[in-house]
Amino acid sequence: MPGMDGLEMLTRIRRKVINRDTPAFVLTTQARDSETKARAGLVRVTAWVVKPLNPELLLRGIRLVLS
């Protein structure tokens, strides 16, 4: 996304009270570095999958969000 990444978008979404507990599933290329993991924890990412996709991990993440 031009101008912001997904975690910034999630931060903005979470500002509204109604969205604070909504599960968040992230598909990313950057979740391996510690800075991104720390940011994801701050905005309460429920699950994430790192690209390139592993179908098994994708399904596991979806099930986690839906449970």
mmCIF file as Biopython writes it, N, C-alpha, C and O atoms, coordinates in Angstrom:
data_model
#
loop_
_atom_site.group_PDB
_atom_site.id
_atom_site.type_symbol
_atom_site.label_atom_id
_atom_site.label_alt_id
_atom_site.label_comp_id
_atom_site.label_asym_id
_atom_site.label_entity_id
_atom_site.label_seq_id
_atom_site.pdbx_PDB_ins_code
_atom_site.Cartn_x
_atom_site.Cartn_y
_atom_site.Cartn_z
_atom_site.occupancy
_atom_site.B_iso_or_equiv
_atom_site.auth_seq_id
_atom_site.auth_asym_id
_atom_site.pdbx_PDB_model_num
ATOM 1   N N  . MET A ? 1  ? 0.841   -1.178  0.000  1.0 0.0 1  A 1 
ATOM 2   C CA . MET A ? 1  ? 0.000   0.000   0.000  1.0 0.0 1  A 1 
ATOM 3   C C  . MET A ? 1  ? 0.885   1.240   0.000  1.0 0.0 1  A 1 
ATOM 4   O O  . MET A ? 1  ? 1.800   1.359   0.815  1.0 0.0 1  A 1 
ATOM 5   N N  . PRO A ? 2  ? 0.619   2.129   -0.886 1.0 0.0 2  A 1 
ATOM 6   C CA . PRO A ? 2  ? 1.408   3.371   -0.895 1.0 0.0 2  A 1 
ATOM 7   C C  . PRO A ? 2  ? 1.155   4.208   0.365  1.0 0.0 2  A 1 
ATOM 8   O O  . PRO A ? 2  ? 0.009   4.404   0.769  1.0 0.0 2  A 1 
ATOM 9   N N  . GLY A ? 3  ? 2.215   4.687   0.967  1.0 0.0 3  A 1 
ATOM 10  C CA . GLY A ? 3  ? 2.078   5.602   2.095  1.0 0.0 3  A 1 
ATOM 11  C C  . GLY A ? 3  ? 2.019   4.991   3.473  1.0 0.0 3  A 1 
ATOM 12  O O  . GLY A ? 3  ? 2.289   5.679   4.458  1.0 0.0 3  A 1 
ATOM 13  N N  . MET A ? 4  ? 1.670   3.701   3.576  1.0 0.0 4  A 1 
ATOM 14  C CA . MET A ? 4  ? 1.645   3.056   4.889  1.0 0.0 4  A 1 
ATOM 15  C C  . MET A ? 4  ? 1.707   1.547   4.700  1.0 0.0 4  A 1 
ATOM 16  O O  . MET A ? 4  ? 1.373   1.026   3.636  1.0 0.0 4  A 1 
ATOM 17  N N  . ASP A ? 5  ? 2.135   0.858   5.740  1.0 0.0 5  A 1 
ATOM 18  C CA . ASP A ? 5  ? 2.142   -0.603  5.673  1.0 0.0 5  A 1 
ATOM 19  C C  . ASP A ? 5  ? 0.905   -1.140  6.398  1.0 0.0 5  A 1 
ATOM 20  O O  . ASP A ? 5  ? 0.124   -0.376  6.963  1.0 0.0 5  A 1 
ATOM 21  N N  . GLY A ? 6  ? 0.744   -2.438  6.374  1.0 0.0 6  A 1 
ATOM 22  C CA . GLY A ? 6  ? -0.427  -3.061  6.968  1.0 0.0 6  A 1 
ATOM 23  C C  . GLY A ? 6  ? -0.534  -2.851  8.467  1.0 0.0 6  A 1 
ATOM 24  O O  . GLY A ? 6  ? -1.637  -2.722  8.999  1.0 0.0 6  A 1 
ATOM 25  N N  . LEU A ? 7  ? 0.601   -2.815  9.156  1.0 0.0 7  A 1 
ATOM 26  C CA . LEU A ? 7  ? 0.549   -2.605  10.605 1.0 0.0 7  A 1 
ATOM 27  C C  . LEU A ? 7  ? 0.115   -1.181  10.944 1.0 0.0 7  A 1 
ATOM 28  O O  . LEU A ? 7  ? -0.575  -0.964  11.941 1.0 0.0 7  A 1 
ATOM 29  N N  . GLU A ? 8  ? 0.513   -0.211  10.122 1.0 0.0 8  A 1 
ATOM 30  C CA . GLU A ? 8  ? 0.037   1.164   10.319 1.0 0.0 8  A 1 
ATOM 31  C C  . GLU A ? 8  ? -1.465  1.231   10.072 1.0 0.0 8  A 1 
ATOM 32  O O  . GLU A ? 8  ? -2.193  1.891   10.814 1.0 0.0 8  A 1 
ATOM 33  N N  . MET A ? 9  ? -1.928  0.545   9.024  1.0 0.0 9  A 1 
ATOM 34  C CA . MET A ? 9  ? -3.358  0.513   8.750  1.0 0.0 9  A 1 
ATOM 35  C C  . MET A ? 9  ? -4.118  -0.108  9.924  1.0 0.0 9  A 1 
ATOM 36  O O  . MET A ? 9  ? -5.161  0.403   10.333 1.0 0.0 9  A 1 
ATOM 37  N N  . LEU A ? 10 ? -3.595  -1.207  10.463 1.0 0.0 10 A 1 
ATOM 38  C CA . LEU A ? 10 ? -4.235  -1.855  11.606 1.0 0.0 10 A 1 
ATOM 39  C C  . LEU A ? 10 ? -4.241  -0.937  12.826 1.0 0.0 10 A 1 
ATOM 40  O O  . LEU A ? 10 ? -5.217  -0.922  13.577 1.0 0.0 10 A 1 
ATOM 41  N N  . THR A ? 11 ? -3.183  -0.182  13.034 1.0 0.0 11 A 1 
ATOM 42  C CA . THR A ? 11 ? -3.136  0.786   14.132 1.0 0.0 11 A 1 
ATOM 43  C C  . THR A ? 11 ? -4.279  1.781   14.000 1.0 0.0 11 A 1 
ATOM 44  O O  . THR A ? 11 ? -4.943  2.100   14.986 1.0 0.0 11 A 1 
ATOM 45  N N  . ARG A ? 12 ? -4.509  2.268   12.800 1.0 0.0 12 A 1 
ATOM 46  C CA . ARG A ? 12 ? -5.588  3.228   12.575 1.0 0.0 12 A 1 
ATOM 47  C C  . ARG A ? 12 ? -6.960  2.581   12.782 1.0 0.0 12 A 1 
ATOM 48  O O  . ARG A ? 12 ? -7.866  3.201   13.340 1.0 0.0 12 A 1 
ATOM 49  N N  . ILE A ? 13 ? -7.106  1.346   12.333 1.0 0.0 13 A 1 
ATOM 50  C CA . ILE A ? 13 ? -8.370  0.628   12.520 1.0 0.0 13 A 1 
ATOM 51  C C  . ILE A ? 13 ? -8.649  0.422   14.005 1.0 0.0 13 A 1 
ATOM 52  O O  . ILE A ? 13 ? -9.782  0.584   14.457 1.0 0.0 13 A 1 
ATOM 53  N N  . ARG A ? 14 ? -7.620  0.066   14.757 1.0 0.0 14 A 1 
ATOM 54  C CA . ARG A ? 14 ? -7.773  -0.228  16.185 1.0 0.0 14 A 1 
ATOM 55  C C  . ARG A ? 14 ? -8.110  1.014   17.014 1.0 0.0 14 A 1 
ATOM 56  O O  . ARG A ? 14 ? -8.550  0.880   18.156 1.0 0.0 14 A 1 
ATOM 57  N N  . ARG A ? 15 ? -7.917  2.205   16.474 1.0 0.0 15 A 1 
ATOM 58  C CA . ARG A ? 15 ? -8.230  3.430   17.233 1.0 0.0 15 A 1 
ATOM 59  C C  . ARG A ? 15 ? -9.707  3.536   17.567 1.0 0.0 15 A 1 
ATOM 60  O O  . ARG A ? 15 ? -10.077 4.150   18.568 1.0 0.0 15 A 1 
ATOM 61  N N  . LYS A ? 16 ? -10.552 2.943   16.738 1.0 0.0 16 A 1 
ATOM 62  C CA . LYS A ? 16 ? -11.987 2.968   17.021 1.0 0.0 16 A 1 
ATOM 63  C C  . LYS A ? 16 ? -12.310 1.860   18.012 1.0 0.0 16 A 1 
ATOM 64  O O  . LYS A ? 16 ? -11.901 0.714   17.826 1.0 0.0 16 A 1 
ATOM 65  N N  . VAL A ? 17 ? -13.036 2.199   19.056 1.0 0.0 17 A 1 
ATOM 66  C CA . VAL A ? 17 ? -13.356 1.250   20.127 1.0 0.0 17 A 1 
ATOM 67  C C  . VAL A ? 17 ? -13.978 -0.026  19.563 1.0 0.0 17 A 1 
ATOM 68  O O  . VAL A ? 17 ? -13.647 -1.126  20.005 1.0 0.0 17 A 1 
ATOM 69  N N  . ILE A ? 18 ? -14.868 0.116   18.600 1.0 0.0 18 A 1 
ATOM 70  C CA . ILE A ? 18 ? -15.572 -1.044  18.055 1.0 0.0 18 A 1 
ATOM 71  C C  . ILE A ? 18 ? -14.617 -2.058  17.397 1.0 0.0 18 A 1 
ATOM 72  O O  . ILE A ? 18 ? -14.953 -3.237  17.280 1.0 0.0 18 A 1 
ATOM 73  N N  . ASN A ? 19 ? -13.454 -1.609  16.977 1.0 0.0 19 A 1 
ATOM 74  C CA . ASN A ? 19 ? -12.491 -2.475  16.284 1.0 0.0 19 A 1 
ATOM 75  C C  . ASN A ? 19 ? -11.373 -3.007  17.163 1.0 0.0 19 A 1 
ATOM 76  O O  . ASN A ? 19 ? -10.526 -3.759  16.678 1.0 0.0 19 A 1 
ATOM 77  N N  . ARG A ? 20 ? -11.341 -2.650  18.417 1.0 0.0 20 A 1 
ATOM 78  C CA . ARG A ? 20 ? -10.189 -3.005  19.265 1.0 0.0 20 A 1 
ATOM 79  C C  . ARG A ? 20 ? -10.006 -4.499  19.465 1.0 0.0 20 A 1 
ATOM 80  O O  . ARG A ? 20 ? -8.877  -4.961  19.630 1.0 0.0 20 A 1 
ATOM 81  N N  . ASP A ? 21 ? -11.092 -5.268  19.454 1.0 0.0 21 A 1 
ATOM 82  C CA . ASP A ? 21 ? -10.984 -6.708  19.685 1.0 0.0 21 A 1 
ATOM 83  C C  . ASP A ? 21 ? -11.224 -7.543  18.432 1.0 0.0 21 A 1 
ATOM 84  O O  . ASP A ? 21 ? -11.327 -8.766  18.517 1.0 0.0 21 A 1 
ATOM 85  N N  . THR A ? 22 ? -11.312 -6.907  17.284 1.0 0.0 22 A 1 
ATOM 86  C CA . THR A ? 22 ? -11.503 -7.620  16.027 1.0 0.0 22 A 1 
ATOM 87  C C  . THR A ? 22 ? -10.235 -8.398  15.692 1.0 0.0 22 A 1 
ATOM 88  O O  . THR A ? 22 ? -9.147  -7.822  15.700 1.0 0.0 22 A 1 
ATOM 89  N N  . PRO A ? 23 ? -10.348 -9.691  15.399 1.0 0.0 23 A 1 
ATOM 90  C CA . PRO A ? 23 ? -9.155  -10.457 15.026 1.0 0.0 23 A 1 
ATOM 91  C C  . PRO A ? 23 ? -8.475  -9.859  13.793 1.0 0.0 23 A 1 
ATOM 92  O O  . PRO A ? 23 ? -9.140  -9.370  12.880 1.0 0.0 23 A 1 
ATOM 93  N N  . ALA A ? 24 ? -7.162  -9.904  13.782 1.0 0.0 24 A 1 
ATOM 94  C CA . ALA A ? 24 ? -6.394  -9.358  12.656 1.0 0.0 24 A 1 
ATOM 95  C C  . ALA A ? 24 ? -5.438  -10.420 12.130 1.0 0.0 24 A 1 
ATOM 96  O O  . ALA A ? 24 ? -4.611  -10.956 12.869 1.0 0.0 24 A 1 
ATOM 97  N N  . PHE A ? 25 ? -5.564  -10.710 10.856 1.0 0.0 25 A 1 
ATOM 98  C CA . PHE A ? 25 ? -4.726  -11.698 10.175 1.0 0.0 25 A 1 
ATOM 99  C C  . PHE A ? 25 ? -3.844  -10.944 9.195  1.0 0.0 25 A 1 
ATOM 100 O O  . PHE A ? 25 ? -4.350  -10.181 8.372  1.0 0.0 25 A 1 
ATOM 101 N N  . VAL A ? 26 ? -2.530  -11.143 9.268  1.0 0.0 26 A 1 
ATOM 102 C CA . VAL A ? 26 ? -1.593  -10.396 8.444  1.0 0.0 26 A 1 
ATOM 103 C C  . VAL A ? 26 ? -0.839  -11.340 7.512  1.0 0.0 26 A 1 
ATOM 104 O O  . VAL A ? 26 ? -0.338  -12.381 7.938  1.0 0.0 26 A 1 
ATOM 105 N N  . LEU A ? 27 ? -0.767  -10.972 6.268  1.0 0.0 27 A 1 
ATOM 106 C CA . LEU A ? 27 ? 0.030   -11.670 5.259  1.0 0.0 27 A 1 
ATOM 107 C C  . LEU A ? 27 ? 1.183   -10.746 4.923  1.0 0.0 27 A 1 
ATOM 108 O O  . LEU A ? 27 ? 0.959   -9.635  4.443  1.0 0.0 27 A 1 
ATOM 109 N N  . THR A ? 28 ? 2.418   -11.181 5.164  1.0 0.0 28 A 1 
ATOM 110 C CA . THR A ? 28 ? 3.550   -10.259 5.091  1.0 0.0 28 A 1 
ATOM 111 C C  . THR A ? 28 ? 4.812   -10.914 4.539  1.0 0.0 28 A 1 
ATOM 112 O O  . THR A ? 28 ? 4.926   -12.138 4.474  1.0 0.0 28 A 1 
ATOM 113 N N  . THR A ? 29 ? 5.734   -10.077 4.152  1.0 0.0 29 A 1 
ATOM 114 C CA . THR A ? 29 ? 7.074   -10.549 3.788  1.0 0.0 29 A 1 
ATOM 115 C C  . THR A ? 29 ? 8.073   -10.173 4.874  1.0 0.0 29 A 1 
ATOM 116 O O  . THR A ? 29 ? 9.239   -10.563 4.802  1.0 0.0 29 A 1 
ATOM 117 N N  . GLN A ? 30 ? 7.629   -9.413  5.887  1.0 0.0 30 A 1 
ATOM 118 C CA . GLN A ? 30 ? 8.554   -8.814  6.851  1.0 0.0 30 A 1 
ATOM 119 C C  . GLN A ? 30 ? 8.472   -9.360  8.266  1.0 0.0 30 A 1 
ATOM 120 O O  . GLN A ? 30 ? 9.161   -8.846  9.147  1.0 0.0 30 A 1 
ATOM 121 N N  . ALA A ? 31 ? 7.676   -10.360 8.519  1.0 0.0 31 A 1 
ATOM 122 C CA . ALA A ? 31 ? 7.447   -10.790 9.904  1.0 0.0 31 A 1 
ATOM 123 C C  . ALA A ? 31 ? 8.627   -11.527 10.522 1.0 0.0 31 A 1 
ATOM 124 O O  . ALA A ? 31 ? 8.537   -11.973 11.666 1.0 0.0 31 A 1 
ATOM 125 N N  . ARG A ? 32 ? 9.703   -11.661 9.811  1.0 0.0 32 A 1 
ATOM 126 C CA . ARG A ? 32 ? 10.852  -12.368 10.377 1.0 0.0 32 A 1 
ATOM 127 C C  . ARG A ? 32 ? 11.754  -11.486 11.229 1.0 0.0 32 A 1 
ATOM 128 O O  . ARG A ? 32 ? 12.509  -11.995 12.057 1.0 0.0 32 A 1 
ATOM 129 N N  . ASP A ? 33 ? 11.687  -10.170 11.040 1.0 0.0 33 A 1 
ATOM 130 C CA . ASP A ? 33 ? 12.578  -9.311  11.815 1.0 0.0 33 A 1 
ATOM 131 C C  . ASP A ? 33 ? 11.937  -8.904  13.139 1.0 0.0 33 A 1 
ATOM 132 O O  . ASP A ? 33 ? 10.714  -8.816  13.243 1.0 0.0 33 A 1 
ATOM 133 N N  . SER A ? 34 ? 12.759  -8.661  14.135 1.0 0.0 34 A 1 
ATOM 134 C CA . SER A ? 34 ? 12.263  -8.411  15.491 1.0 0.0 34 A 1 
ATOM 135 C C  . SER A ? 34 ? 11.472  -7.111  15.595 1.0 0.0 34 A 1 
ATOM 136 O O  . SER A ? 34 ? 10.540  -7.034  16.396 1.0 0.0 34 A 1 
ATOM 137 N N  . GLU A ? 35 ? 11.808  -6.099  14.823 1.0 0.0 35 A 1 
ATOM 138 C CA . GLU A ? 35 ? 11.077  -4.837  14.870 1.0 0.0 35 A 1 
ATOM 139 C C  . GLU A ? 35 ? 9.630   -5.034  14.406 1.0 0.0 35 A 1 
ATOM 140 O O  . GLU A ? 35 ? 8.702   -4.514  15.026 1.0 0.0 35 A 1 
ATOM 141 N N  . THR A ? 36 ? 9.441   -5.776  13.332 1.0 0.0 36 A 1 
ATOM 142 C CA . THR A ? 36 ? 8.098   -6.022  12.833 1.0 0.0 36 A 1 
ATOM 143 C C  . THR A ? 36 ? 7.304   -6.865  13.816 1.0 0.0 36 A 1 
ATOM 144 O O  . THR A ? 36 ? 6.118   -6.615  14.033 1.0 0.0 36 A 1 
ATOM 145 N N  . LYS A ? 37 ? 7.948   -7.863  14.413 1.0 0.0 37 A 1 
ATOM 146 C CA . LYS A ? 37 ? 7.260   -8.690  15.410 1.0 0.0 37 A 1 
ATOM 147 C C  . LYS A ? 37 ? 6.827   -7.847  16.608 1.0 0.0 37 A 1 
ATOM 148 O O  . LYS A ? 37 ? 5.734   -8.047  17.139 1.0 0.0 37 A 1 
ATOM 149 N N  . ALA A ? 38 ? 7.660   -6.920  17.031 1.0 0.0 38 A 1 
ATOM 150 C CA . ALA A ? 38 ? 7.318   -6.052  18.154 1.0 0.0 38 A 1 
ATOM 151 C C  . ALA A ? 38 ? 6.136   -5.149  17.794 1.0 0.0 38 A 1 
ATOM 152 O O  . ALA A ? 38 ? 5.220   -4.980  18.599 1.0 0.0 38 A 1 
ATOM 153 N N  . ARG A ? 39 ? 6.153   -4.570  16.600 1.0 0.0 39 A 1 
ATOM 154 C CA . ARG A ? 39 ? 5.037   -3.720  16.147 1.0 0.0 39 A 1 
ATOM 155 C C  . ARG A ? 39 ? 3.748   -4.534  16.057 1.0 0.0 39 A 1 
ATOM 156 O O  . ARG A ? 39 ? 2.682   -4.056  16.443 1.0 0.0 39 A 1 
ATOM 157 N N  . ALA A ? 40 ? 3.847   -5.764  15.548 1.0 0.0 40 A 1 
ATOM 158 C CA . ALA A ? 40 ? 2.661   -6.625  15.430 1.0 0.0 40 A 1 
ATOM 159 C C  . ALA A ? 40 ? 2.073   -6.917  16.804 1.0 0.0 40 A 1 
ATOM 160 O O  . ALA A ? 40 ? 0.852   -6.954  16.963 1.0 0.0 40 A 1 
ATOM 161 N N  . GLY A ? 41 ? 2.924   -7.122  17.787 1.0 0.0 41 A 1 
ATOM 162 C CA . GLY A ? 41 ? 2.446   -7.354  19.144 1.0 0.0 41 A 1 
ATOM 163 C C  . GLY A ? 41 ? 1.743   -6.137  19.724 1.0 0.0 41 A 1 
ATOM 164 O O  . GLY A ? 41 ? 0.755   -6.271  20.446 1.0 0.0 41 A 1 
ATOM 165 N N  . LEU A ? 42 ? 2.243   -4.963  19.415 1.0 0.0 42 A 1 
ATOM 166 C CA . LEU A ? 42 ? 1.636   -3.735  19.941 1.0 0.0 42 A 1 
ATOM 167 C C  . LEU A ? 42 ? 0.233   -3.496  19.387 1.0 0.0 42 A 1 
ATOM 168 O O  . LEU A ? 42 ? -0.621  -2.944  20.081 1.0 0.0 42 A 1 
ATOM 169 N N  . VAL A ? 43 ? -0.006  -3.905  18.150 1.0 0.0 43 A 1 
ATOM 170 C CA . VAL A ? 43 ? -1.341  -3.698  17.569 1.0 0.0 43 A 1 
ATOM 171 C C  . VAL A ? 43 ? -2.189  -4.959  17.649 1.0 0.0 43 A 1 
ATOM 172 O O  . VAL A ? 43 ? -3.260  -5.034  17.048 1.0 0.0 43 A 1 
ATOM 173 N N  . ARG A ? 44 ? -1.707  -5.948  18.393 1.0 0.0 44 A 1 
ATOM 174 C CA . ARG A ? 44 ? -2.452  -7.181  18.685 1.0 0.0 44 A 1 
ATOM 175 C C  . ARG A ? 44 ? -2.850  -7.960  17.431 1.0 0.0 44 A 1 
ATOM 176 O O  . ARG A ? 44 ? -4.023  -8.269  17.223 1.0 0.0 44 A 1 
ATOM 177 N N  . VAL A ? 45 ? -1.857  -8.271  16.604 1.0 0.0 45 A 1 
ATOM 178 C CA . VAL A ? 45 ? -2.102  -9.145  15.455 1.0 0.0 45 A 1 
ATOM 179 C C  . VAL A ? 45 ? -2.439  -10.528 15.994 1.0 0.0 45 A 1 
ATOM 180 O O  . VAL A ? 45 ? -1.718  -11.061 16.837 1.0 0.0 45 A 1 
ATOM 181 N N  . THR A ? 46 ? -3.533  -11.109 15.511 1.0 0.0 46 A 1 
ATOM 182 C CA . THR A ? 46 ? -3.976  -12.421 15.973 1.0 0.0 46 A 1 
ATOM 183 C C  . THR A ? 46 ? -3.120  -13.531 15.379 1.0 0.0 46 A 1 
ATOM 184 O O  . THR A ? 46 ? -2.722  -14.463 16.078 1.0 0.0 46 A 1 
ATOM 185 N N  . ALA A ? 47 ? -2.843  -13.423 14.086 1.0 0.0 47 A 1 
ATOM 186 C CA . ALA A ? 47 ? -2.042  -14.429 13.379 1.0 0.0 47 A 1 
ATOM 187 C C  . ALA A ? 47 ? -1.431  -13.795 12.154 1.0 0.0 47 A 1 
ATOM 188 O O  . ALA A ? 47 ? -1.960  -12.823 11.615 1.0 0.0 47 A 1 
ATOM 189 N N  . TRP A ? 48 ? -0.298  -14.355 11.708 1.0 0.0 48 A 1 
ATOM 190 C CA . TRP A ? 48 ? 0.271   -13.887 10.456 1.0 0.0 48 A 1 
ATOM 191 C C  . TRP A ? 48 ? 0.910   -15.034 9.714  1.0 0.0 48 A 1 
ATOM 192 O O  . TRP A ? 48 ? 1.301   -16.046 10.297 1.0 0.0 48 A 1 
ATOM 193 N N  . VAL A ? 49 ? 1.007   -14.849 8.409  1.0 0.0 49 A 1 
ATOM 194 C CA . VAL A ? 49 ? 1.653   -15.810 7.530  1.0 0.0 49 A 1 
ATOM 195 C C  . VAL A ? 49 ? 2.682   -15.044 6.724  1.0 0.0 49 A 1 
ATOM 196 O O  . VAL A ? 49 ? 2.403   -13.960 6.213  1.0 0.0 49 A 1 
ATOM 197 N N  . VAL A ? 50 ? 3.875   -15.612 6.613  1.0 0.0 50 A 1 
ATOM 198 C CA . VAL A ? 50 ? 4.959   -14.976 5.880  1.0 0.0 50 A 1 
ATOM 199 C C  . VAL A ? 50 ? 4.972   -15.495 4.449  1.0 0.0 50 A 1 
ATOM 200 O O  . VAL A ? 50 ? 4.861   -16.697 4.208  1.0 0.0 50 A 1 
ATOM 201 N N  . LYS A ? 51 ? 5.110   -14.566 3.502  1.0 0.0 51 A 1 
ATOM 202 C CA . LYS A ? 51 ? 5.260   -14.939 2.101  1.0 0.0 51 A 1 
ATOM 203 C C  . LYS A ? 51 ? 6.673   -15.454 1.890  1.0 0.0 51 A 1 
ATOM 204 O O  . LYS A ? 51 ? 7.579   -14.975 2.571  1.0 0.0 51 A 1 
ATOM 205 N N  . PRO A ? 52 ? 6.918   -16.387 1.001  1.0 0.0 52 A 1 
ATOM 206 C CA . PRO A ? 52 ? 5.942   -17.063 0.159  1.0 0.0 52 A 1 
ATOM 207 C C  . PRO A ? 52 ? 5.055   -17.975 1.001  1.0 0.0 52 A 1 
ATOM 208 O O  . PRO A ? 52 ? 5.487   -18.530 2.012  1.0 0.0 52 A 1 
ATOM 209 N N  . LEU A ? 53 ? 3.832   -18.112 0.570  1.0 0.0 53 A 1 
ATOM 210 C CA . LEU A ? 53 ? 2.817   -18.816 1.337  1.0 0.0 53 A 1 
ATOM 211 C C  . LEU A ? 53 ? 3.106   -20.301 1.507  1.0 0.0 53 A 1 
ATOM 212 O O  . LEU A ? 53 ? 3.548   -20.987 0.586  1.0 0.0 53 A 1 
ATOM 213 N N  . ASN A ? 54 ? 2.839   -20.765 2.713  1.0 0.0 54 A 1 
ATOM 214 C CA . ASN A ? 54 ? 2.795   -22.179 3.012  1.0 0.0 54 A 1 
ATOM 215 C C  . ASN A ? 54 ? 1.317   -22.463 3.274  1.0 0.0 54 A 1 
ATOM 216 O O  . ASN A ? 54 ? 0.779   -22.010 4.285  1.0 0.0 54 A 1 
ATOM 217 N N  . PRO A ? 55 ? 0.645   -23.206 2.380  1.0 0.0 55 A 1 
ATOM 218 C CA . PRO A ? 55 ? -0.806  -23.412 2.522  1.0 0.0 55 A 1 
ATOM 219 C C  . PRO A ? 55 ? -1.226  -23.947 3.890  1.0 0.0 55 A 1 
ATOM 220 O O  . PRO A ? 55 ? -2.276  -23.566 4.407  1.0 0.0 55 A 1 
ATOM 221 N N  . GLU A ? 56 ? -0.424  -24.814 4.472  1.0 0.0 56 A 1 
ATOM 222 C CA . GLU A ? 56 ? -0.755  -25.373 5.787  1.0 0.0 56 A 1 
ATOM 223 C C  . GLU A ? 56 ? -0.751  -24.286 6.864  1.0 0.0 56 A 1 
ATOM 224 O O  . GLU A ? 56 ? -1.645  -24.242 7.709  1.0 0.0 56 A 1 
ATOM 225 N N  . LEU A ? 57 ? 0.258   -23.409 6.832  1.0 0.0 57 A 1 
ATOM 226 C CA . LEU A ? 57 ? 0.322   -22.319 7.809  1.0 0.0 57 A 1 
ATOM 227 C C  . LEU A ? 57 ? -0.786  -21.295 7.574  1.0 0.0 57 A 1 
ATOM 228 O O  . LEU A ? 57 ? -1.307  -20.715 8.526  1.0 0.0 57 A 1 
ATOM 229 N N  . LEU A ? 58 ? -1.146  -21.072 6.314  1.0 0.0 58 A 1 
ATOM 230 C CA . LEU A ? 58 ? -2.241  -20.168 6.010  1.0 0.0 58 A 1 
ATOM 231 C C  . LEU A ? 58 ? -3.550  -20.685 6.615  1.0 0.0 58 A 1 
ATOM 232 O O  . LEU A ? 58 ? -4.281  -19.924 7.248  1.0 0.0 58 A 1 
ATOM 233 N N  . LEU A ? 59 ? -3.843  -21.955 6.426  1.0 0.0 59 A 1 
ATOM 234 C CA . LEU A ? 59 ? -5.055  -22.537 7.006  1.0 0.0 59 A 1 
ATOM 235 C C  . LEU A ? 59 ? -5.039  -22.496 8.525  1.0 0.0 59 A 1 
ATOM 236 O O  . LEU A ? 59 ? -6.067  -22.239 9.153  1.0 0.0 59 A 1 
ATOM 237 N N  . ARG A ? 60 ? -3.878  -22.747 9.118  1.0 0.0 60 A 1 
ATOM 238 C CA . ARG A ? 60 ? -3.754  -22.699 10.584 1.0 0.0 60 A 1 
ATOM 239 C C  . ARG A ? 60 ? -4.059  -21.287 11.093 1.0 0.0 60 A 1 
ATOM 240 O O  . ARG A ? 60 ? -4.752  -21.117 12.096 1.0 0.0 60 A 1 
ATOM 241 N N  . GLY A ? 61 ? -3.533  -20.279 10.393 1.0 0.0 61 A 1 
ATOM 242 C CA . GLY A ? 61 ? -3.783  -18.900 10.788 1.0 0.0 61 A 1 
ATOM 243 C C  . GLY A ? 61 ? -5.252  -18.532 10.643 1.0 0.0 61 A 1 
ATOM 244 O O  . GLY A ? 61 ? -5.812  -17.870 11.516 1.0 0.0 61 A 1 
ATOM 245 N N  . ILE A ? 62 ? -5.878  -18.949 9.555  1.0 0.0 62 A 1 
ATOM 246 C CA . ILE A ? 62 ? -7.301  -18.661 9.357  1.0 0.0 62 A 1 
ATOM 247 C C  . ILE A ? 62 ? -8.133  -19.318 10.443 1.0 0.0 62 A 1 
ATOM 248 O O  . ILE A ? 62 ? -9.055  -18.707 10.984 1.0 0.0 62 A 1 
ATOM 249 N N  . ARG A ? 63 ? -7.810  -20.555 10.761 1.0 0.0 63 A 1 
ATOM 250 C CA . ARG A ? 63 ? -8.561  -21.258 11.830 1.0 0.0 63 A 1 
ATOM 251 C C  . ARG A ? 63 ? -8.401  -20.553 13.161 1.0 0.0 63 A 1 
ATOM 252 O O  . ARG A ? 63 ? -9.357  -20.460 13.931 1.0 0.0 63 A 1 
ATOM 253 N N  . LEU A ? 64 ? -7.211  -20.056 13.443 1.0 0.0 64 A 1 
ATOM 254 C CA . LEU A ? 64 ? -6.965  -19.330 14.691 1.0 0.0 64 A 1 
ATOM 255 C C  . LEU A ? 64 ? -7.817  -18.075 14.771 1.0 0.0 64 A 1 
ATOM 256 O O  . LEU A ? 64 ? -8.407  -17.784 15.811 1.0 0.0 64 A 1 
ATOM 257 N N  . VAL A ? 65 ? -7.881  -17.341 13.682 1.0 0.0 65 A 1 
ATOM 258 C CA . VAL A ? 65 ? -8.668  -16.110 13.667 1.0 0.0 65 A 1 
ATOM 259 C C  . VAL A ? 65 ? -10.154 -16.403 13.807 1.0 0.0 65 A 1 
ATOM 260 O O  . VAL A ? 65 ? -10.874 -15.652 14.465 1.0 0.0 65 A 1 
ATOM 261 N N  . LEU A ? 66 ? -10.616 -17.477 13.202 1.0 0.0 66 A 1 
ATOM 262 C CA . LEU A ? 66 ? -12.042 -17.814 13.229 1.0 0.0 66 A 1 
ATOM 263 C C  . LEU A ? 66 ? -12.486 -18.489 14.538 1.0 0.0 66 A 1 
ATOM 264 O O  . LEU A ? 66 ? -13.683 -18.558 14.821 1.0 0.0 66 A 1 
ATOM 265 N N  . SER A ? 67 ? -11.547 -18.975 15.319 1.0 0.0 67 A 1 
ATOM 266 C CA . SER A ? 67 ? -11.928 -19.672 16.554 1.0 0.0 67 A 1 
ATOM 267 C C  . SER A ? 67 ? -12.280 -18.731 17.681 1.0 0.0 67 A 1 
ATOM 268 O O  . SER A ? 67 ? -12.618 -19.178 18.776 1.0 0.0 67 A 1 
#
